Amino acid sequence: MTKPIIALDFNTFDEVQKFLGQFDESLYVKVGMELYMLEGRNVIKEIRAMGHDLFLDLKLHDIPNTVARTMAGLGKLDVQMVNVHARGGSEMMRRANLAFKEHNPDGICIAVTELTSTNENMVKNELRSEISLEESVLNLAALTKQAGLDGVVSSPLESPLIHKKIGENFVTVTPGIRMSENRNDDQVRIVTPEHARELGSNYIVVGRPITQSHNPVEAYHHIKSLWEGHNE
Ligand SMILES: O=c1ccn([C@@H]2O[C@H](COP(=O)(O)O)[C@@H](O)[C@H]2O)c(=O)[nH]1
């Protein structure tokens, strides 16, 4: 069972150090655009030097050449996972994956399908999609697979369909994790940790329910035990 990935959505490395300093075990953490843009590559090196596994969640989305060259640079960072937006298209994804793996052959490269903050109404009326949200997730997941990537970011709600249609070994990395006592915040397609396990997600990503908790270590262990099925 993979560890829950903790989203380190902080502004400064100081805050990250204070947060991680509360734990006496190695974690799987996620650095997103907020921390990376404000603190840069050094924060990645520091967190890796502390012994934590790292998902660098920059959701790259640009023309193929720009993304491939950026991915080559990210490949030189010793991280476990990176991602792009599937809407960048198959050529962008194919080149991103190859460029990353040239430097980091064991790393996982995935693509974001529909964000977990997206709902059916947005897909239909804002993005003017002719297909449903679920069909769009599946379409983007199929494109991601064809481009040679390892898996996708989706809501856990879509994990069963992705595994059934695309393949059991195709990885689903799933944010949008909330327990009944948590606020939804800006998340829409939410699921509890135990439901995510039942739905077959390979990884869960959890931010505010842990980082904003009055006791982050306790919150992490509670979520981890629900995810691993120890509380039943
Ligand atoms: O579809 C997506 C893709 C990425 N995320 C990221 O996951 C975390 C979730 O944080 P919470 O505080 O648990 O909501 C955050 O870093 C997002 O950028 C996502 O939520 N949905």
The ligand as an SDF file (V2000), in Angstrom:
LIG
                    3D

 21 22  0  0  0  0  0  0  0  0999 V2000
   -7.2170   17.5030   -9.9440 O   0  0  0  0  0  0  0  0  0  0  0  0
   -6.4120   17.8730   -9.0740 C   0  0  0  0  0  0  0  0  0  0  0  0
   -5.0570   17.9420   -9.2880 C   0  0  0  0  0  0  0  0  0  0  0  0
   -4.2360   18.3350   -8.2650 C   0  0  0  0  0  0  0  0  0  0  0  0
   -4.7250   18.6600   -7.0490 N   0  0  0  0  0  0  0  0  0  0  0  0
   -3.7710   19.0610   -5.9980 C   0  0  0  0  0  0  0  0  0  0  0  0
   -3.9050   18.1830   -4.8640 O   0  0  0  0  0  0  0  0  0  0  0  0
   -3.8450   18.9110   -3.6620 C   0  0  0  0  0  0  0  0  0  0  0  0
   -5.1170   18.7160   -2.8890 C   0  0  0  0  0  0  0  0  0  0  0  0
   -5.0930   19.5070   -1.7230 O   0  0  0  0  0  0  0  0  0  0  0  0
   -6.3090   19.5500   -0.6840 P   0  0  0  0  0  0  0  0  0  0  0  0
   -5.8760   20.5920    0.3010 O   0  0  0  0  0  0  0  0  0  0  0  0
   -6.4070   18.1640   -0.0900 O   0  0  0  0  0  0  0  0  0  0  0  0
   -7.5430   19.9470   -1.4130 O   0  0  0  0  0  0  0  0  0  0  0  0
   -3.5560   20.3620   -4.0270 C   0  0  0  0  0  0  0  0  0  0  0  0
   -2.1660   20.5710   -3.9280 O   0  0  0  0  0  0  0  0  0  0  0  0
   -3.9890   20.4740   -5.4790 C   0  0  0  0  0  0  0  0  0  0  0  0
   -3.1790   21.3780   -6.2080 O   0  0  0  0  0  0  0  0  0  0  0  0
   -6.0610   18.6080   -6.8320 C   0  0  0  0  0  0  0  0  0  0  0  0
   -6.5550   18.9050   -5.7240 O   0  0  0  0  0  0  0  0  0  0  0  0
   -6.8820   18.1990   -7.8520 N   0  0  0  0  0  0  0  0  0  0  0  0
  1  2  2  0
  2  3  1  0
  2 21  1  0
  3  4  2  0
  4  5  1  0
  5  6  1  0
  5 19  1  0
  6  7  1  0
  6 17  1  0
  7  8  1  0
  8  9  1  0
  8 15  1  0
  9 10  1  0
 10 11  1  0
 11 12  2  0
 11 13  1  0
 11 14  1  0
 15 16  1  0
 15 17  1  0
 17 18  1  0
 19 20  2  0
 19 21  1  0
M  END
$$$$
